[in-house]
Amino acid sequence: MPESRIGFRTRNWWPAALLALLTVGAILLGALLSSGFIIGSRTDVGWTQPTALDAGHIPGLTTTFVAFGDTGTGDRQQFRVAEGIEGICESSGCDLALGLGDNFYPDGVRARSDPQFQTKFEKPFAALQMPFYMVLGNHDVEQPKSARAQISYASGRWKMPARWYSFRVGPVRFVALDTNRVAASDKDGQLSWIKETLAARSDAVWTIVFGHHPLYSNGGHGDARGAGRDWLHEAICDSGAVDLYLAGHDHALQWLAPKPASCRHTEFIVSGAGARPRALADRNHSEHFARGHTSGFFWFQAMGESLTGHVYDADGTLLFARTLLKTDRLTH
């Protein structure tokens, strides 16, 4: 083709080539920054929002969002939950969604062209035109190329820029984790990243961390164990900065109270009833709310120093509501 030959017969071809390369790089970097992320050194390390973008977000703004996990079946039950979310978003508003992992049963995707992106994401959530910030579940990483495919999938709504990342919307700082990596060689890198992220100065009122595996749960899988428990506790509890930790994995709806002795600043949400609900198991943890055998999701509204959460079943029936006040949390 003609463009492959331009300049290669002269000694001065390289200035034009260099200019073209810099132009393309500037365009790509601008696109990434406009999305609220800044790139890391590899796509399997954490990306975080540049500080310069914080100035564009006013803490007093209201942010509404839904959170759900374990949806990736493509069956009728997933569509029912999606329809319930659609109804609540129409009536109450939704700025974004948090996908809490196990996006593709039974073992993830094989490539970014895998038809499961259509059957288990695009079609079920077709009516929900908002960004979906996704994390990886244990089923999402069983295929060796699945994580990379989900990170590189090109969609106007699907957002997974890295295995772990953070972003800011209104009064909320969101931090996404890859809880599958707690035994991997880069587990310390992710832990260092989240500690730095939570310690960084921010005028966000609320900090919400989300990942696939719960630290505490009254569901069938139960609490995190061993190294996973220790890693999650250090990541979520040690800073005292995390208001909510949202997870899936157990296929139930739970809102658990803080742990006064070890994690007194954080409340725990399990929202893994996005397609195949299951029973609760041992009720070892103090509950504000817990329901098994019920498909559903959580909806939240952050308005300045108040954060309200609603629990809905797949039909959009309100099951539970709770409001947190930042002033109360700072005094306890």
C-alpha positions as CSV (number, residue, x, y, z in Angstrom):
1,M,0.0,0.0,0.0
2,P,1.3,3.6,-0.7
3,E,1.6,4.6,3.0
4,S,3.9,1.7,3.6
5,R,6.4,3.2,1.2
6,I,6.2,6.9,2.1
7,G,9.6,8.3,3.1
8,F,11.5,5.1,3.1
9,R,13.5,6.1,0.0
10,T,14.8,9.2,1.6
11,R,17.1,9.9,4.6
12,N,14.5,12.2,6.2
13,W,11.6,9.8,6.7
14,W,12.0,9.5,10.4
15,P,10.8,13.0,11.5
16,A,7.4,12.4,9.9
17,A,7.2,8.9,11.4
18,L,8.1,10.2,14.8
19,L,5.5,13.0,14.6
20,A,2.9,10.4,13.6
21,L,3.8,8.2,16.5
22,L,3.6,11.0,19.0
23,T,0.2,12.1,17.6
24,V,-1.2,8.6,17.9
25,G,0.2,8.3,21.4
26,A,-1.4,11.6,22.5
27,I,-4.8,10.5,21.1
28,L,-4.7,7.2,23.0
29,L,-3.5,8.9,26.2
30,G,-6.3,11.5,25.9
31,A,-8.9,8.7,25.5
32,L,-7.7,6.9,28.6
33,L,-7.6,10.1,30.7
34,S,-11.1,11.0,29.6
35,S,-12.3,7.7,30.9
36,G,-11.1,8.4,34.4
37,F,-8.1,6.1,34.4
38,I,-4.4,6.4,33.9
39,I,-2.4,3.4,32.6
40,G,0.1,1.4,34.6
41,S,3.0,-0.5,33.2
42,R,1.1,-3.6,32.3
43,T,-2.6,-4.5,31.9
44,D,-2.4,-6.9,34.8
45,V,-1.4,-4.3,37.4
46,G,-3.5,-1.6,39.0
47,W,-4.5,1.6,37.3
48,T,-5.8,4.5,39.2
49,Q,-7.5,7.8,38.4
50,P,-5.1,10.8,38.1
51,T,-5.3,13.3,40.9
52,A,-5.9,16.1,38.4
53,L,-9.4,14.7,37.6
54,D,-10.6,15.0,41.2
55,A,-11.1,18.7,40.8
56,G,-13.9,18.1,38.4
57,H,-16.0,16.2,41.0
58,I,-17.9,18.0,43.6
59,P,-18.4,16.1,46.9
60,G,-21.9,17.4,47.3
61,L,-23.2,15.8,44.2
62,T,-25.5,12.8,44.4
63,T,-24.3,9.4,43.0
64,T,-26.6,6.4,42.5
65,F,-25.5,3.0,41.6
66,V,-26.4,-0.7,41.7
67,A,-24.3,-3.7,42.8
68,F,-24.7,-7.3,41.9
69,G,-22.6,-10.4,41.3
70,D,-22.6,-13.9,40.0
71,T,-24.7,-13.1,37.1
72,G,-23.0,-14.8,34.2
73,T,-25.4,-17.5,33.2
74,G,-27.3,-16.0,30.3
75,D,-30.5,-17.7,31.6
76,R,-33.9,-16.4,32.4
77,Q,-33.1,-15.7,36.0
78,Q,-30.2,-13.3,35.0
79,F,-32.7,-11.5,32.7
80,R,-35.2,-11.2,35.5
81,V,-32.7,-9.5,37.8
82,A,-31.6,-7.2,34.9
83,E,-35.3,-6.3,34.4
84,G,-35.7,-5.6,38.1
85,I,-32.6,-3.3,38.0
86,E,-34.0,-1.6,34.9
87,G,-37.2,-0.7,36.8
88,I,-35.4,0.7,39.8
89,C,-33.0,2.7,37.7
90,E,-35.9,4.2,35.8
91,S,-37.7,5.2,39.0
92,S,-34.8,6.1,41.2
93,G,-31.8,6.7,38.9
94,C,-28.6,4.9,38.3
95,D,-25.3,6.5,37.4
96,L,-23.3,3.3,37.2
97,A,-23.3,-0.4,38.1
98,L,-20.7,-2.5,40.0
99,G,-20.3,-6.1,38.7
100,L,-19.0,-8.2,41.6
101,G,-17.5,-11.1,39.6
102,D,-18.4,-14.5,38.1
103,N,-19.4,-12.6,35.0
104,F,-19.1,-15.8,32.9
105,Y,-20.0,-19.3,34.0
106,P,-18.7,-21.9,34.1
107,D,-15.1,-21.0,33.4
108,G,-14.8,-17.5,31.9
109,V,-14.2,-16.5,28.3
110,R,-11.7,-17.6,25.7
111,A,-11.1,-14.3,23.8
112,R,-12.6,-10.8,23.6
113,S,-14.6,-12.0,20.6
114,D,-16.2,-14.8,22.7
115,P,-20.0,-14.8,22.1
116,Q,-20.6,-14.9,25.9
117,F,-19.9,-11.2,26.0
118,Q,-23.2,-10.9,24.0
119,T,-25.2,-13.6,25.7
120,K,-24.2,-13.0,29.3
121,F,-23.6,-9.2,29.3
122,E,-24.7,-7.1,26.3
123,K,-28.1,-8.8,25.8
124,P,-29.3,-9.2,29.5
125,F,-28.3,-5.6,30.3
126,A,-29.2,-4.0,26.9
127,A,-31.7,-1.6,28.4
128,L,-29.2,-0.3,31.0
129,Q,-27.2,2.4,29.3
130,M,-24.6,3.2,32.0
131,P,-21.0,2.2,32.7
132,F,-20.6,-1.2,34.4
133,Y,-17.4,-1.4,36.5
134,M,-16.5,-5.0,36.6
135,V,-14.1,-7.2,38.7
136,L,-13.0,-10.8,38.2
137,G,-14.6,-13.8,40.0
138,N,-13.1,-17.2,40.5
139,H,-15.0,-18.6,37.6
140,D,-13.7,-15.8,35.4
141,V,-10.1,-16.8,35.7
142,E,-10.3,-20.6,35.1
143,Q,-9.6,-20.2,31.4
144,P,-6.0,-19.0,31.0
145,K,-6.9,-16.1,28.6
146,S,-10.2,-15.1,30.3
147,A,-8.8,-12.3,32.5
148,R,-6.9,-10.7,29.7
149,A,-9.9,-11.0,27.4
150,Q,-12.2,-9.2,29.9
151,I,-9.7,-6.5,30.5
152,S,-9.3,-5.9,26.7
153,Y,-13.0,-6.2,25.8
154,A,-14.1,-3.1,23.8
155,S,-17.5,-1.9,24.9
156,G,-19.1,1.4,25.6
157,R,-20.5,0.1,28.9
158,W,-18.1,-2.7,30.1
159,K,-15.3,-1.1,32.2
160,M,-12.4,-3.3,33.4
161,P,-9.2,-1.4,32.7
162,A,-7.1,-3.7,34.9
163,R,-7.3,-6.5,37.5
164,W,-7.5,-3.8,40.1
165,Y,-8.2,-0.1,39.7
166,S,-9.9,2.9,41.3
167,F,-12.1,5.8,40.2
168,R,-14.1,8.7,41.6
169,V,-17.7,9.6,40.9
170,G,-19.4,12.4,42.9
171,P,-18.8,12.0,46.6
172,V,-17.6,8.4,46.3
173,R,-14.2,6.9,45.8
174,F,-14.5,3.4,44.4
175,V,-11.7,0.9,44.7
176,A,-11.9,-2.4,42.7
177,L,-9.9,-5.5,43.8
178,D,-8.9,-8.8,42.2
179,T,-9.5,-11.1,45.1
180,N,-8.3,-14.1,43.1
181,R,-4.7,-12.9,43.3
182,V,-4.1,-13.3,47.0
183,A,-1.8,-16.3,46.5
184,A,-0.2,-15.0,43.3
185,S,3.3,-13.6,42.9
186,D,1.9,-10.1,42.6
187,K,-0.3,-10.2,45.7
188,D,2.0,-7.9,47.6
189,G,2.0,-5.4,44.7
190,Q,-1.8,-5.2,44.8
191,L,-1.8,-4.9,48.6
192,S,0.8,-2.1,48.4
193,W,-1.3,-0.4,45.8
194,I,-4.6,-0.5,47.8
195,K,-2.8,0.8,50.9
196,E,-1.4,3.7,48.9
197,T,-4.7,4.4,47.3
198,L,-6.6,4.5,50.6
199,A,-3.9,6.6,52.2
200,A,-3.9,9.2,49.4
201,R,-5.5,12.5,50.1
202,S,-9.0,12.8,48.7
203,D,-12.0,15.0,49.2
204,A,-14.3,12.1,48.5
205,V,-16.8,11.6,51.4
206,W,-17.2,7.9,51.0
207,T,-14.8,5.1,50.2
208,I,-16.3,1.9,48.8
209,V,-14.1,-1.2,48.0
210,F,-15.5,-4.0,45.9
211,G,-14.2,-7.4,44.9
212,H,-15.6,-10.9,44.4
213,H,-14.8,-12.8,47.6
214,P,-16.3,-11.6,50.9
215,L,-14.3,-11.2,54.0
216,Y,-17.3,-12.2,56.1
217,S,-20.4,-14.0,55.0
218,N,-23.3,-16.0,56.4
219,G,-23.6,-17.9,53.1
220,G,-22.6,-21.3,52.0
221,H,-19.0,-20.4,51.2
222,G,-18.7,-18.5,54.5
223,D,-15.8,-16.3,55.5
224,A,-12.5,-15.9,53.7
225,R,-9.9,-18.4,55.1
226,G,-6.2,-18.6,55.6
227,A,-4.1,-16.3,53.5
228,G,-7.2,-14.9,51.7
229,R,-8.7,-13.8,55.1
230,D,-5.4,-12.2,56.2
231,W,-5.0,-10.4,52.9
232,L,-8.5,-9.1,52.7
233,H,-8.4,-8.0,56.3
234,E,-5.2,-6.0,55.8
235,A,-6.5,-4.5,52.5
236,I,-9.9,-3.5,53.8
237,C,-9.7,-3.0,57.6
238,D,-6.3,-1.7,58.5
239,S,-6.6,1.8,57.1
240,G,-10.0,2.5,58.8
241,A,-10.9,4.4,55.6
242,V,-13.3,1.9,54.0
243,D,-17.0,2.5,54.6
244,L,-18.4,-0.4,52.6
245,Y,-16.9,-3.6,51.2
246,L,-19.1,-5.1,48.5
247,A,-18.6,-8.7,47.3
248,G,-20.4,-11.6,45.7
249,H,-19.4,-15.3,45.6
250,D,-22.1,-16.4,48.1
251,H,-25.3,-16.4,46.2
252,A,-27.4,-14.5,48.7
253,L,-28.2,-10.9,49.8
254,Q,-26.5,-9.8,53.0
255,W,-25.8,-6.6,54.8
256,L,-23.5,-7.3,57.8
257,A,-22.5,-5.1,60.7
258,P,-19.0,-3.9,61.3
259,K,-16.6,-5.9,63.6
260,P,-16.1,-3.7,66.6
261,A,-12.8,-5.4,67.6
262,S,-11.1,-5.7,64.2
263,C,-13.0,-3.8,61.5
264,R,-15.2,-1.3,63.2
265,H,-15.4,1.3,60.4
266,T,-16.5,-1.0,57.6
267,E,-19.9,-2.6,56.9
268,F,-20.1,-5.7,54.6
269,I,-22.3,-6.3,51.6
270,V,-22.7,-9.6,49.9
271,S,-24.7,-9.3,46.7
272,G,-24.2,-12.5,44.8
273,A,-27.8,-13.3,44.0
274,G,-27.7,-12.1,40.4
275,A,-28.8,-15.4,38.7
276,R,-28.6,-18.5,40.9
277,P,-29.6,-17.8,44.5
278,R,-28.8,-20.2,47.2
279,A,-29.5,-20.7,50.9
280,L,-27.8,-19.0,53.8
281,A,-25.7,-21.2,56.1
282,D,-24.3,-20.6,59.5
283,R,-25.5,-17.2,60.8
284,N,-22.2,-16.3,62.6
285,H,-22.1,-12.6,61.9
286,S,-24.4,-9.8,63.1
287,E,-26.8,-9.0,60.3
288,H,-28.6,-5.8,59.4
289,F,-30.3,-8.0,56.7
290,A,-29.8,-11.4,55.1
291,R,-31.9,-13.4,52.7
292,G,-31.2,-16.6,50.9
293,H,-33.0,-18.3,48.0
294,T,-33.8,-14.9,46.6
295,S,-32.5,-13.3,43.4
296,G,-31.9,-9.6,43.7
297,F,-29.5,-6.7,43.9
298,F,-28.5,-3.6,45.9
299,W,-29.1,0.0,45.0
300,F,-27.3,2.9,46.7
301,Q,-27.5,6.6,46.8
302,A,-24.6,8.7,48.1
303,M,-25.7,12.2,48.8
304,G,-23.1,14.3,50.5
305,E,-22.6,12.8,54.0
306,S,-25.4,10.3,53.8
307,L,-25.3,6.9,52.1
308,T,-28.5,5.0,51.6
309,G,-28.7,1.4,50.5
310,H,-31.8,-0.6,49.4
311,V,-32.1,-4.3,48.8
312,Y,-34.4,-5.4,46.1
313,D,-35.5,-8.8,44.8
314,A,-35.6,-9.6,41.1
315,D,-39.2,-8.1,40.8
316,G,-38.1,-4.8,42.2
317,T,-39.7,-5.4,45.6
318,L,-38.0,-3.5,48.4
319,L,-36.7,-5.9,51.0
320,F,-34.6,-3.7,53.3
321,A,-33.3,-0.1,53.5
322,R,-30.5,1.4,55.6
323,T,-28.9,4.8,55.8
324,L,-25.4,5.6,57.0
325,L,-24.3,9.1,58.1
326,K,-20.6,10.0,57.8
327,T,-20.7,12.1,60.9
328,D,-21.9,9.1,62.9
329,R,-19.1,6.9,61.5
330,L,-16.4,9.4,62.3
331,T,-17.4,9.5,66.0
332,H,-17.4,5.7,66.6
